[in-house]
Amino acid sequence: MTSNYLTLKEFCELTRISTSTAYRMIKNKTLPATKLHGGRYWKIPADFLPTYNIDTGRIERYDT
């Protein structure tokens, strides 16, 4: 079963950013994260991952 969300840990491993940077991005609303069903863990939409540019550290949207 494929999940539509990544855990914060998975996102950090894939993008090679620290968890403190990810939490800062969540706080600044540059990382669209949510807590599902009143959970205590942050989840990041899986479709957000391709838009993150590791070289610039910025989110790039390529809407077609």
mmCIF file of the N, C-alpha and C atoms, coordinates in Angstrom:
data_MODEL
# 
_entry.id   MODEL 
# 
loop_
_atom_site.group_PDB 
_atom_site.id 
_atom_site.type_symbol 
_atom_site.label_atom_id 
_atom_site.label_alt_id 
_atom_site.label_comp_id 
_atom_site.label_asym_id 
_atom_site.label_entity_id 
_atom_site.label_seq_id 
_atom_site.pdbx_PDB_ins_code 
_atom_site.Cartn_x 
_atom_site.Cartn_y 
_atom_site.Cartn_z 
_atom_site.occupancy 
_atom_site.B_iso_or_equiv 
_atom_site.pdbx_formal_charge 
_atom_site.auth_seq_id 
_atom_site.auth_comp_id 
_atom_site.auth_asym_id 
_atom_site.auth_atom_id 
_atom_site.pdbx_PDB_model_num 
ATOM 1   N N  . MET A 1 1  ? 0.850  -1.184 0.000   1.00 0.00 ? 1  MET A N  1 
ATOM 2   C CA . MET A 1 1  ? 0.000  0.000  0.000   1.00 0.00 ? 1  MET A CA 1 
ATOM 3   C C  . MET A 1 1  ? 0.893  1.244  0.000   1.00 0.00 ? 1  MET A C  1 
ATOM 4   N N  . THR A 1 2  ? 0.640  2.153  -0.906  1.00 0.00 ? 2  THR A N  1 
ATOM 5   C CA . THR A 1 2  ? 1.410  3.375  -1.015  1.00 0.00 ? 2  THR A CA 1 
ATOM 6   C C  . THR A 1 2  ? 0.730  4.477  -0.220  1.00 0.00 ? 2  THR A C  1 
ATOM 7   N N  . SER A 1 3  ? 1.522  5.157  0.590   1.00 0.00 ? 3  SER A N  1 
ATOM 8   C CA . SER A 1 3  ? 0.989  6.244  1.401   1.00 0.00 ? 3  SER A CA 1 
ATOM 9   C C  . SER A 1 3  ? 1.040  7.545  0.612   1.00 0.00 ? 3  SER A C  1 
ATOM 10  N N  . ASN A 1 4  ? 0.084  8.411  0.847   1.00 0.00 ? 4  ASN A N  1 
ATOM 11  C CA . ASN A 1 4  ? 0.071  9.723  0.210   1.00 0.00 ? 4  ASN A CA 1 
ATOM 12  C C  . ASN A 1 4  ? 0.875  10.738 1.000   1.00 0.00 ? 4  ASN A C  1 
ATOM 13  N N  . TYR A 1 5  ? 1.445  10.307 2.108   1.00 0.00 ? 5  TYR A N  1 
ATOM 14  C CA . TYR A 1 5  ? 2.199  11.204 2.978   1.00 0.00 ? 5  TYR A CA 1 
ATOM 15  C C  . TYR A 1 5  ? 3.541  10.582 3.352   1.00 0.00 ? 5  TYR A C  1 
ATOM 16  N N  . LEU A 1 6  ? 4.509  11.451 3.604   1.00 0.00 ? 6  LEU A N  1 
ATOM 17  C CA . LEU A 1 6  ? 5.800  11.044 4.137   1.00 0.00 ? 6  LEU A CA 1 
ATOM 18  C C  . LEU A 1 6  ? 5.869  11.482 5.588   1.00 0.00 ? 6  LEU A C  1 
ATOM 19  N N  . THR A 1 7  ? 6.578  10.718 6.386   1.00 0.00 ? 7  THR A N  1 
ATOM 20  C CA . THR A 1 7  ? 6.831  11.188 7.743   1.00 0.00 ? 7  THR A CA 1 
ATOM 21  C C  . THR A 1 7  ? 7.890  12.274 7.663   1.00 0.00 ? 7  THR A C  1 
ATOM 22  N N  . LEU A 1 8  ? 8.008  13.042 8.705   1.00 0.00 ? 8  LEU A N  1 
ATOM 23  C CA . LEU A 1 8  ? 9.019  14.092 8.734   1.00 0.00 ? 8  LEU A CA 1 
ATOM 24  C C  . LEU A 1 8  ? 10.415 13.474 8.596   1.00 0.00 ? 8  LEU A C  1 
ATOM 25  N N  . LYS A 1 9  ? 10.619 12.340 9.243   1.00 0.00 ? 9  LYS A N  1 
ATOM 26  C CA . LYS A 1 9  ? 11.909 11.650 9.160   1.00 0.00 ? 9  LYS A CA 1 
ATOM 27  C C  . LYS A 1 9  ? 12.212 11.215 7.732   1.00 0.00 ? 9  LYS A C  1 
ATOM 28  N N  . GLU A 1 10 ? 11.228 10.638 7.045   1.00 0.00 ? 10 GLU A N  1 
ATOM 29  C CA . GLU A 1 10 ? 11.428 10.223 5.651   1.00 0.00 ? 10 GLU A CA 1 
ATOM 30  C C  . GLU A 1 10 ? 11.756 11.418 4.768   1.00 0.00 ? 10 GLU A C  1 
ATOM 31  N N  . PHE A 1 11 ? 11.013 12.519 4.945   1.00 0.00 ? 11 PHE A N  1 
ATOM 32  C CA . PHE A 1 11 ? 11.262 13.725 4.158   1.00 0.00 ? 11 PHE A CA 1 
ATOM 33  C C  . PHE A 1 11 ? 12.684 14.225 4.381   1.00 0.00 ? 11 PHE A C  1 
ATOM 34  N N  . CYS A 1 12 ? 13.115 14.254 5.626   1.00 0.00 ? 12 CYS A N  1 
ATOM 35  C CA . CYS A 1 12 ? 14.460 14.739 5.950   1.00 0.00 ? 12 CYS A CA 1 
ATOM 36  C C  . CYS A 1 12 ? 15.540 13.840 5.356   1.00 0.00 ? 12 CYS A C  1 
ATOM 37  N N  . GLU A 1 13 ? 15.323 12.549 5.380   1.00 0.00 ? 13 GLU A N  1 
ATOM 38  C CA . GLU A 1 13 ? 16.296 11.623 4.795   1.00 0.00 ? 13 GLU A CA 1 
ATOM 39  C C  . GLU A 1 13 ? 16.375 11.785 3.278   1.00 0.00 ? 13 GLU A C  1 
ATOM 40  N N  . LEU A 1 14 ? 15.237 11.955 2.634   1.00 0.00 ? 14 LEU A N  1 
ATOM 41  C CA . LEU A 1 14 ? 15.216 12.075 1.177   1.00 0.00 ? 14 LEU A CA 1 
ATOM 42  C C  . LEU A 1 14 ? 15.783 13.404 0.688   1.00 0.00 ? 14 LEU A C  1 
ATOM 43  N N  . THR A 1 15 ? 15.552 14.454 1.439   1.00 0.00 ? 15 THR A N  1 
ATOM 44  C CA . THR A 1 15 ? 16.016 15.779 1.016   1.00 0.00 ? 15 THR A CA 1 
ATOM 45  C C  . THR A 1 15 ? 17.352 16.154 1.653   1.00 0.00 ? 15 THR A C  1 
ATOM 46  N N  . ARG A 1 16 ? 17.797 15.350 2.578   1.00 0.00 ? 16 ARG A N  1 
ATOM 47  C CA . ARG A 1 16 ? 19.068 15.580 3.286   1.00 0.00 ? 16 ARG A CA 1 
ATOM 48  C C  . ARG A 1 16 ? 19.086 16.917 4.030   1.00 0.00 ? 16 ARG A C  1 
ATOM 49  N N  . ILE A 1 17 ? 17.966 17.227 4.676   1.00 0.00 ? 17 ILE A N  1 
ATOM 50  C CA . ILE A 1 17 ? 17.926 18.397 5.553   1.00 0.00 ? 17 ILE A CA 1 
ATOM 51  C C  . ILE A 1 17 ? 17.742 17.910 6.982   1.00 0.00 ? 17 ILE A C  1 
ATOM 52  N N  . SER A 1 18 ? 18.111 18.721 7.925   1.00 0.00 ? 18 SER A N  1 
ATOM 53  C CA . SER A 1 18 ? 17.978 18.322 9.328   1.00 0.00 ? 18 SER A CA 1 
ATOM 54  C C  . SER A 1 18 ? 16.527 18.466 9.777   1.00 0.00 ? 18 SER A C  1 
ATOM 55  N N  . THR A 1 19 ? 16.203 17.768 10.845  1.00 0.00 ? 19 THR A N  1 
ATOM 56  C CA . THR A 1 19 ? 14.836 17.880 11.368  1.00 0.00 ? 19 THR A CA 1 
ATOM 57  C C  . THR A 1 19 ? 14.574 19.282 11.908  1.00 0.00 ? 19 THR A C  1 
ATOM 58  N N  . SER A 1 20 ? 15.605 19.923 12.471  1.00 0.00 ? 20 SER A N  1 
ATOM 59  C CA . SER A 1 20 ? 15.396 21.285 12.971  1.00 0.00 ? 20 SER A CA 1 
ATOM 60  C C  . SER A 1 20 ? 15.083 22.242 11.815  1.00 0.00 ? 20 SER A C  1 
ATOM 61  N N  . THR A 1 21 ? 15.708 22.035 10.663  1.00 0.00 ? 21 THR A N  1 
ATOM 62  C CA . THR A 1 21 ? 15.396 22.851 9.484   1.00 0.00 ? 21 THR A CA 1 
ATOM 63  C C  . THR A 1 21 ? 13.973 22.570 9.020   1.00 0.00 ? 21 THR A C  1 
ATOM 64  N N  . ALA A 1 22 ? 13.571 21.310 9.020   1.00 0.00 ? 22 ALA A N  1 
ATOM 65  C CA . ALA A 1 22 ? 12.208 20.950 8.607   1.00 0.00 ? 22 ALA A CA 1 
ATOM 66  C C  . ALA A 1 22 ? 11.182 21.573 9.547   1.00 0.00 ? 22 ALA A C  1 
ATOM 67  N N  . TYR A 1 23 ? 11.435 21.525 10.850  1.00 0.00 ? 23 TYR A N  1 
ATOM 68  C CA . TYR A 1 23 ? 10.510 22.148 11.798  1.00 0.00 ? 23 TYR A CA 1 
ATOM 69  C C  . TYR A 1 23 ? 10.436 23.658 11.581  1.00 0.00 ? 23 TYR A C  1 
ATOM 70  N N  . ARG A 1 24 ? 11.552 24.276 11.280  1.00 0.00 ? 24 ARG A N  1 
ATOM 71  C CA . ARG A 1 24 ? 11.562 25.713 10.990  1.00 0.00 ? 24 ARG A CA 1 
ATOM 72  C C  . ARG A 1 24 ? 10.751 26.002 9.723   1.00 0.00 ? 24 ARG A C  1 
ATOM 73  N N  . MET A 1 25 ? 10.882 25.149 8.710   1.00 0.00 ? 25 MET A N  1 
ATOM 74  C CA . MET A 1 25 ? 10.118 25.320 7.471   1.00 0.00 ? 25 MET A CA 1 
ATOM 75  C C  . MET A 1 25 ? 8.621  25.170 7.734   1.00 0.00 ? 25 MET A C  1 
ATOM 76  N N  . ILE A 1 26 ? 8.254  24.241 8.610   1.00 0.00 ? 26 ILE A N  1 
ATOM 77  C CA . ILE A 1 26 ? 6.843  24.073 8.975   1.00 0.00 ? 26 ILE A CA 1 
ATOM 78  C C  . ILE A 1 26 ? 6.343  25.330 9.678   1.00 0.00 ? 26 ILE A C  1 
ATOM 79  N N  . LYS A 1 27 ? 7.141  25.831 10.617  1.00 0.00 ? 27 LYS A N  1 
ATOM 80  C CA . LYS A 1 27 ? 6.753  27.036 11.365  1.00 0.00 ? 27 LYS A CA 1 
ATOM 81  C C  . LYS A 1 27 ? 6.595  28.243 10.442  1.00 0.00 ? 27 LYS A C  1 
ATOM 82  N N  . ASN A 1 28 ? 7.488  28.360 9.440   1.00 0.00 ? 28 ASN A N  1 
ATOM 83  C CA . ASN A 1 28 ? 7.433  29.475 8.499   1.00 0.00 ? 28 ASN A CA 1 
ATOM 84  C C  . ASN A 1 28 ? 6.439  29.248 7.360   1.00 0.00 ? 28 ASN A C  1 
ATOM 85  N N  . LYS A 1 29 ? 5.775  28.104 7.393   1.00 0.00 ? 29 LYS A N  1 
ATOM 86  C CA . LYS A 1 29 ? 4.773  27.731 6.388   1.00 0.00 ? 29 LYS A CA 1 
ATOM 87  C C  . LYS A 1 29 ? 5.363  27.587 4.986   1.00 0.00 ? 29 LYS A C  1 
ATOM 88  N N  . THR A 1 30 ? 6.641  27.194 4.904   1.00 0.00 ? 30 THR A N  1 
ATOM 89  C CA . THR A 1 30 ? 7.235  26.903 3.602   1.00 0.00 ? 30 THR A CA 1 
ATOM 90  C C  . THR A 1 30 ? 7.230  25.401 3.329   1.00 0.00 ? 30 THR A C  1 
ATOM 91  N N  . LEU A 1 31 ? 6.906  24.625 4.340   1.00 0.00 ? 31 LEU A N  1 
ATOM 92  C CA . LEU A 1 31 ? 6.761  23.177 4.180   1.00 0.00 ? 31 LEU A CA 1 
ATOM 93  C C  . LEU A 1 31 ? 5.334  22.816 4.554   1.00 0.00 ? 31 LEU A C  1 
ATOM 94  N N  . PRO A 1 32 ? 4.545  22.335 3.582   1.00 0.00 ? 32 PRO A N  1 
ATOM 95  C CA . PRO A 1 32 ? 3.138  22.022 3.866   1.00 0.00 ? 32 PRO A CA 1 
ATOM 96  C C  . PRO A 1 32 ? 3.023  20.719 4.647   1.00 0.00 ? 32 PRO A C  1 
ATOM 97  N N  . ALA A 1 33 ? 2.952  20.825 5.932   1.00 0.00 ? 33 ALA A N  1 
ATOM 98  C CA . ALA A 1 33 ? 2.856  19.650 6.791   1.00 0.00 ? 33 ALA A CA 1 
ATOM 99  C C  . ALA A 1 33 ? 1.561  19.700 7.586   1.00 0.00 ? 33 ALA A C  1 
ATOM 100 N N  . THR A 1 34 ? 1.103  18.537 7.970   1.00 0.00 ? 34 THR A N  1 
ATOM 101 C CA . THR A 1 34 ? -0.134 18.452 8.734   1.00 0.00 ? 34 THR A CA 1 
ATOM 102 C C  . THR A 1 34 ? -0.037 17.297 9.713   1.00 0.00 ? 34 THR A C  1 
ATOM 103 N N  . LYS A 1 35 ? -0.876 17.338 10.702  1.00 0.00 ? 35 LYS A N  1 
ATOM 104 C CA . LYS A 1 35 ? -0.998 16.225 11.641  1.00 0.00 ? 35 LYS A CA 1 
ATOM 105 C C  . LYS A 1 35 ? -2.331 15.570 11.343  1.00 0.00 ? 35 LYS A C  1 
ATOM 106 N N  . LEU A 1 36 ? -2.296 14.324 10.935  1.00 0.00 ? 36 LEU A N  1 
ATOM 107 C CA . LEU A 1 36 ? -3.505 13.624 10.521  1.00 0.00 ? 36 LEU A CA 1 
ATOM 108 C C  . LEU A 1 36 ? -4.261 13.026 11.704  1.00 0.00 ? 36 LEU A C  1 
ATOM 109 N N  . HIS A 1 37 ? -5.570 13.142 11.671  1.00 0.00 ? 37 HIS A N  1 
ATOM 110 C CA . HIS A 1 37 ? -6.462 12.525 12.645  1.00 0.00 ? 37 HIS A CA 1 
ATOM 111 C C  . HIS A 1 37 ? -6.046 12.816 14.083  1.00 0.00 ? 37 HIS A C  1 
ATOM 112 N N  . GLY A 1 38 ? -5.670 14.047 14.347  1.00 0.00 ? 38 GLY A N  1 
ATOM 113 C CA . GLY A 1 38 ? -5.286 14.428 15.700  1.00 0.00 ? 38 GLY A CA 1 
ATOM 114 C C  . GLY A 1 38 ? -3.998 13.789 16.162  1.00 0.00 ? 38 GLY A C  1 
ATOM 115 N N  . GLY A 1 39 ? -3.221 13.312 15.218  1.00 0.00 ? 39 GLY A N  1 
ATOM 116 C CA . GLY A 1 39 ? -1.963 12.643 15.545  1.00 0.00 ? 39 GLY A CA 1 
ATOM 117 C C  . GLY A 1 39 ? -0.928 13.592 16.102  1.00 0.00 ? 39 GLY A C  1 
ATOM 118 N N  . ARG A 1 40 ? 0.159  13.033 16.557  1.00 0.00 ? 40 ARG A N  1 
ATOM 119 C CA . ARG A 1 40 ? 1.197  13.875 17.122  1.00 0.00 ? 40 ARG A CA 1 
ATOM 120 C C  . ARG A 1 40 ? 2.411  13.992 16.221  1.00 0.00 ? 40 ARG A C  1 
ATOM 121 N N  . TYR A 1 41 ? 2.381  13.336 15.063  1.00 0.00 ? 41 TYR A N  1 
ATOM 122 C CA . TYR A 1 41 ? 3.510  13.368 14.152  1.00 0.00 ? 41 TYR A CA 1 
ATOM 123 C C  . TYR A 1 41 ? 3.168  14.150 12.888  1.00 0.00 ? 41 TYR A C  1 
ATOM 124 N N  . TRP A 1 42 ? 4.114  14.944 12.420  1.00 0.00 ? 42 TRP A N  1 
ATOM 125 C CA . TRP A 1 42 ? 3.917  15.714 11.200  1.00 0.00 ? 42 TRP A CA 1 
ATOM 126 C C  . TRP A 1 42 ? 3.991  14.808 9.990   1.00 0.00 ? 42 TRP A C  1 
ATOM 127 N N  . LYS A 1 43 ? 3.135  15.064 9.014   1.00 0.00 ? 43 LYS A N  1 
ATOM 128 C CA . LYS A 1 43 ? 3.120  14.343 7.746   1.00 0.00 ? 43 LYS A CA 1 
ATOM 129 C C  . LYS A 1 43 ? 3.248  15.357 6.617   1.00 0.00 ? 43 LYS A C  1 
ATOM 130 N N  . ILE A 1 44 ? 4.034  15.005 5.607   1.00 0.00 ? 44 ILE A N  1 
ATOM 131 C CA . ILE A 1 44 ? 4.249  15.881 4.455   1.00 0.00 ? 44 ILE A CA 1 
ATOM 132 C C  . ILE A 1 44 ? 3.647  15.195 3.233   1.00 0.00 ? 44 ILE A C  1 
ATOM 133 N N  . PRO A 1 45 ? 2.852  15.897 2.442   1.00 0.00 ? 45 PRO A N  1 
ATOM 134 C CA . PRO A 1 45 ? 2.277  15.281 1.244   1.00 0.00 ? 45 PRO A CA 1 
ATOM 135 C C  . PRO A 1 45 ? 3.381  14.739 0.329   1.00 0.00 ? 45 PRO A C  1 
ATOM 136 N N  . ALA A 1 46 ? 3.237  13.504 -0.120  1.00 0.00 ? 46 ALA A N  1 
ATOM 137 C CA . ALA A 1 46 ? 4.256  12.861 -0.957  1.00 0.00 ? 46 ALA A CA 1 
ATOM 138 C C  . ALA A 1 46 ? 4.457  13.596 -2.274  1.00 0.00 ? 46 ALA A C  1 
ATOM 139 N N  . ASP A 1 47 ? 3.424  14.214 -2.800  1.00 0.00 ? 47 ASP A N  1 
ATOM 140 C CA . ASP A 1 47 ? 3.567  14.928 -4.070  1.00 0.00 ? 47 ASP A CA 1 
ATOM 141 C C  . ASP A 1 47 ? 4.334  16.242 -3.916  1.00 0.00 ? 47 ASP A C  1 
ATOM 142 N N  . PHE A 1 48 ? 4.629  16.649 -2.687  1.00 0.00 ? 48 PHE A N  1 
ATOM 143 C CA . PHE A 1 48 ? 5.422  17.843 -2.452  1.00 0.00 ? 48 PHE A CA 1 
ATOM 144 C C  . PHE A 1 48 ? 6.905  17.595 -2.694  1.00 0.00 ? 48 PHE A C  1 
ATOM 145 N N  . LEU A 1 49 ? 7.350  16.374 -2.495  1.00 0.00 ? 49 LEU A N  1 
ATOM 146 C CA . LEU A 1 49 ? 8.768  16.043 -2.577  1.00 0.00 ? 49 LEU A CA 1 
ATOM 147 C C  . LEU A 1 49 ? 9.433  16.440 -3.882  1.00 0.00 ? 49 LEU A C  1 
ATOM 148 N N  . PRO A 1 50 ? 8.867  16.182 -5.049  1.00 0.00 ? 50 PRO A N  1 
ATOM 149 C CA . PRO A 1 50 ? 9.565  16.561 -6.289  1.00 0.00 ? 50 PRO A CA 1 
ATOM 150 C C  . PRO A 1 50 ? 9.739  18.061 -6.473  1.00 0.00 ? 50 PRO A C  1 
ATOM 151 N N  . THR A 1 51 ? 9.029  18.868 -5.720  1.00 0.00 ? 51 THR A N  1 
ATOM 152 C CA . THR A 1 51 ? 9.132  20.307 -5.898  1.00 0.00 ? 51 THR A CA 1 
ATOM 153 C C  . THR A 1 51 ? 10.215 20.930 -5.033  1.00 0.00 ? 51 THR A C  1 
ATOM 154 N N  . TYR A 1 52 ? 10.830 20.136 -4.159  1.00 0.00 ? 52 TYR A N  1 
ATOM 155 C CA . TYR A 1 52 ? 11.869 20.672 -3.279  1.00 0.00 ? 52 TYR A CA 1 
ATOM 156 C C  . TYR A 1 52 ? 13.215 20.561 -3.985  1.00 0.00 ? 52 TYR A C  1 
ATOM 157 N N  . ASN A 1 53 ? 13.917 21.680 -4.137  1.00 0.00 ? 53 ASN A N  1 
ATOM 158 C CA . ASN A 1 53 ? 15.225 21.706 -4.794  1.00 0.00 ? 53 ASN A CA 1 
ATOM 159 C C  . ASN A 1 53 ? 16.302 21.700 -3.720  1.00 0.00 ? 53 ASN A C  1 
ATOM 160 N N  . ILE A 1 54 ? 17.012 20.579 -3.618  1.00 0.00 ? 54 ILE A N  1 
ATOM 161 C CA . ILE A 1 54 ? 18.018 20.426 -2.571  1.00 0.00 ? 54 ILE A CA 1 
ATOM 162 C C  . ILE A 1 54 ? 19.186 21.385 -2.760  1.00 0.00 ? 54 ILE A C  1 
ATOM 163 N N  . ASP A 1 55 ? 19.496 21.756 -4.004  1.00 0.00 ? 55 ASP A N  1 
ATOM 164 C CA . ASP A 1 55 ? 20.630 22.649 -4.268  1.00 0.00 ? 55 ASP A CA 1 
ATOM 165 C C  . ASP A 1 55 ? 20.375 24.074 -3.772  1.00 0.00 ? 55 ASP A C  1 
ATOM 166 N N  . THR A 1 56 ? 19.167 24.556 -3.973  1.00 0.00 ? 56 THR A N  1 
ATOM 167 C CA . THR A 1 56 ? 18.853 25.917 -3.563  1.00 0.00 ? 56 THR A CA 1 
ATOM 168 C C  . THR A 1 56 ? 18.183 25.976 -2.189  1.00 0.00 ? 56 THR A C  1 
ATOM 169 N N  . GLY A 1 57 ? 17.664 24.829 -1.725  1.00 0.00 ? 57 GLY A N  1 
ATOM 170 C CA . GLY A 1 57 ? 16.940 24.814 -0.458  1.00 0.00 ? 57 GLY A CA 1 
ATOM 171 C C  . GLY A 1 57 ? 15.599 25.480 -0.562  1.00 0.00 ? 57 GLY A C  1 
ATOM 172 N N  . ARG A 1 58 ? 15.099 25.597 -1.778  1.00 0.00 ? 58 ARG A N  1 
ATOM 173 C CA . ARG A 1 58 ? 13.826 26.270 -2.023  1.00 0.00 ? 58 ARG A CA 1 
ATOM 174 C C  . ARG A 1 58 ? 12.829 25.329 -2.672  1.00 0.00 ? 58 ARG A C  1 
ATOM 175 N N  . ILE A 1 59 ? 11.590 25.693 -2.556  1.00 0.00 ? 59 ILE A N  1 
ATOM 176 C CA . ILE A 1 59 ? 10.512 24.942 -3.155  1.00 0.00 ? 59 ILE A CA 1 
ATOM 177 C C  . ILE A 1 59 ? 10.235 25.518 -4.531  1.00 0.00 ? 59 ILE A C  1 
ATOM 178 N N  . GLU A 1 60 ? 10.233 24.651 -5.525  1.00 0.00 ? 60 GLU A N  1 
ATOM 179 C CA . GLU A 1 60 ? 9.989  25.094 -6.889  1.00 0.00 ? 60 GLU A CA 1 
ATOM 180 C C  . GLU A 1 60 ? 8.776  24.367 -7.440  1.00 0.00 ? 60 GLU A C  1 
ATOM 181 N N  . ARG A 1 61 ? 7.834  25.111 -7.887  1.00 0.00 ? 61 ARG A N  1 
ATOM 182 C CA . ARG A 1 61 ? 6.602  24.532 -8.440  1.00 0.00 ? 61 ARG A CA 1 
ATOM 183 C C  . ARG A 1 61 ? 6.689  24.563 -9.966  1.00 0.00 ? 61 ARG A C  1 
ATOM 184 N N  . TYR A 1 62 ? 6.411  23.461 -10.567 1.00 0.00 ? 62 TYR A N  1 
ATOM 185 C CA . TYR A 1 62 ? 6.396  23.370 -12.023 1.00 0.00 ? 62 TYR A CA 1 
ATOM 186 C C  . TYR A 1 62 ? 4.990  22.989 -12.464 1.00 0.00 ? 62 TYR A C  1 
ATOM 187 N N  . ASP A 1 63 ? 4.084  23.903 -12.344 1.00 0.00 ? 63 ASP A N  1 
ATOM 188 C CA . ASP A 1 63 ? 2.694  23.655 -12.741 1.00 0.00 ? 63 ASP A CA 1 
ATOM 189 C C  . ASP A 1 63 ? 2.582  23.653 -14.257 1.00 0.00 ? 63 ASP A C  1 
ATOM 190 N N  . THR A 1 64 ? 1.903  22.648 -14.765 1.00 0.00 ? 64 THR A N  1 
ATOM 191 C CA . THR A 1 64 ? 1.697  22.567 -16.209 1.00 0.00 ? 64 THR A CA 1 
ATOM 192 C C  . THR A 1 64 ? 0.279  22.866 -16.581 1.00 0.00 ? 64 THR A C  1 
# 
